[in-house]
Amino acid sequence: MLRNAVKMLTRNLGLKLLALLFAVAMWMAVVNLEDPVINKRFTVAVTVENDEVITAMNKYYEIEAESANVTFSVLGSRSVVDTLSSLDFKATADMSQLIQKEDGNVVPVEITALRHSSQLTISKRTRELKVTLADLMRQAFMILPNPQGEPAKGYALGTLSVEPNRLWVSGPKEVVSQIDSVKASIDVSDMSTDISDSVVPVLLDERGEEVDTTRLDLSLEIVTVKANIVPKKAVPVKVNYSGRPAEGFEVISADTDPAEVTIKGRSEILNAISAITIPEDVISVEGVDEKFEQKVDINQYLPSGVSLENSKEATVTVRIDIEQLERRVFTIPVRNIRVDDLPEKYRLEYNERNAEIEIYGLTDDLDQLTTNALRPVLAVSGLAPGRHVRQLQLTLDEKYVVGENVISFTIYSENSEDDSEGDEPDNPAEGGSGAGEGDGGTAADQEGEGEPDAGTQPDESPDTGDREAEADEQTTADSEYTGEREDLGENEDSGQNEGSGQNEDLEE
């Protein structure tokens, strides 16, 4: 049977082979008609590789727009080609193959199929990526917090921080060099508590306009900005000064511009602060005879934990106003002088009817001063019978300066009618302090408004009665002054005394 089968297969073998060849030819014809070979164009963006080669040259490259994409043809059967898209191809430019030409810089572009590569034919036409080279610049910038708006009433911005606070920028030198600052903004409008926000830093030029970052490489894109909100308080600025102005001059006022500043800090610290004081060793008026100004930075005088809301207020202008003093002489009847510490066994008689008291001060202050306000005191503690010249003690405000104010008098004892004969007058600079009401004649007269004690008849000098009579004629002397007004500079020899009553005798 096997033999019969072989015979059957080999019978007409030539015809059978011819039939097979014909069938294959027919199949191929059919296939070519239904799935023909086609040519299709694709466009793909060029991918750059090994660009660190350019960076190593300290250069920055830019791809010319017209060469950023490449278009090519693909040959293959329709059944394969029709399944492809641009995503199935890759166009690569290797920067290590950069070719520098006179008419520009080019990099060869290689196109590869990501699938069915063996069934495709890609056109061999030369493709190049055109690039422009520029100097590369890389620079770090501090990121500055940029608050927007104002905190709630009674509050101010405390500390501001940015994390991270440094941005590295790489790119063409011509672009990077335009960057003046990098800021990260945060809105603090009506805030009374601390806040935090994630923001995109903005690159600004010197005009405050935003720099285009398209050609730049940034080390980060997002930063965190934190704002501390603290209480604030307005306080005055006070000035202390040292020294004394030139003789005959006085400090009228010491103030600052601005007169007050706004400080900020924790509540417990602010509550304990009433003013910012400039210490006396900063401003000296020693020997000065005219007004002047001086700039002072008050930052160093702020308490720990406190700062100024506005840094522009750190420098204040201190104004010291100095004016020349005026001289006036006040006339006071001797009966209005209070005698202090006169022993009971002594009596006192003045050798003149009135005391001339020299006062220096500002015109407005002197206009307000009356003789009744002077209240002179004659201290005689420790003085022996005899003739004396002493300074009167006055209690006046510091705005007044006391000049000449001596009085001549004689002390008598009850044991002698003329204890002063042959005695030299003592120094009026010897002063003392005490209390008592004086009258125009004796110490005894000063008790009971000038009336002598009924049981005592003190001895009188020959002219005592005349002096008392003359003193009684001074009906308006308690409220009048001589009206003498002289510029202090015209009276350089005048002595000054604050009314302390120095205990020194002046030899007459």
Buried (B, 14 or more C-beta within 10 A) or exposed (E): EEEEEEEEEEEEEEEEEEEEEEEEEEEEEEEEEEEEEBEBEBEBEBEBBBBEBBBEBEBBBEBEEEBBBBEBEBBBBEEBBEEBEEEBBBBBBBBEBBEEEEEBBBBBBBBEBEEBEEEBEBEEEEBBBBBEBBEBBBEEBEBBBBBEEEBEEEBBBBEBEBEEBEBEBBBBBEBBEBBBBBBBBBBBEEBBEEBEBEBEBBBBEEEEEEBEBEBBBBEEEEBBBBBBBBBBBEBBBBBEBEEBBBBBBBBBEBBBEBEBBBBBBEEEBBEEBEEBBBEEEBBBBEEBBEEEEBEBEBEEEBEEEBBBBEEEBBEBEBBBEBBBBBBBBBBBBBBBBBBBBBBEEBBBBBBEBBBBBBBBBBEEBBEEBEBEEBBBBBBBBEBEBBBBBBBBBBEBEEBBBBBBBBBBBBBBBBEEEEBBEEBEBBBBBBBBBBEBBBBBBBBBBBBEEBEBEEEEEBBBBEEBEEBBEEBEEBEEBEEBBEEEEBEBBEBEEBEBBBBEBBBEBBEB
